[in-house]
């Protein structure tokens, strides 16, 4: 199921969900990532490429630490 978030982050959302975490869109058009470890990461629904890369690295780092 597509969330309508940045196209670069959509595959990451699937990985987080498969790992036991959750990804949801808040009422204020932000994305709330709850990692399998319980850590919460927030990102924008639509972001510039630079910001998306930074968030992607942060999420991947957290996924690698858990999985």
N, C-alpha and C positions, 0 to 999 in steps of 0.2 A: 504494500500500500504506500503510495507516494504521499509525502507530507506537504509538498509544494515548497520545500526549502531549497537553498542554493544547490544547484545540480551537482556540485563537487562534494557536497556533504551527504547527499541521499544514500550512496553506497555505505557510508560510515554509519548512518542511522540503522541500516539493515544489520550491520555487524554488531552494533550495540544491542539491538533487540535479540539477535541470536545468542549473544553472550549472557542474556539475563537482565539487561538494563532496559530502560524505556526512554522514548523520545516523544515529546509532545509540544504542541504549539500553545503558548499562553494567550490570554485574552488581549495582551498588549503587543501581539505580533513578534514575540521572541520565541526561541526554541529552547526548551528545557531538556537537557540531557542528564538522565540519572544513570550513572555508570553501574556496572555489576558490583563494584566495591561500595556503592552507596554515595559516592561523591557526586555533587551536582555541578554541572557546567551550563552556563547560559550563553546563547549566541543570538545574533539577529536572524530574522526570517530571511531577509535578503541582505547580503553583505558585499562589500567590494572584494575583489579577488585577493588582495593582500590580507584583509581581515579573515577571510575564509581560510586562507592557508595557515594563519596563526592558530585559529580554532581547530582546524583539522589536525595539526601537529599535537595540540594539547589533548584532544580526544584520543588520537592514536597512541600517544604516550601512556595515557591512563588505561587503555585497552590492553596494551602490551604488558603492563604491570599486573593486570588481573588474569588475563588469559594465558 
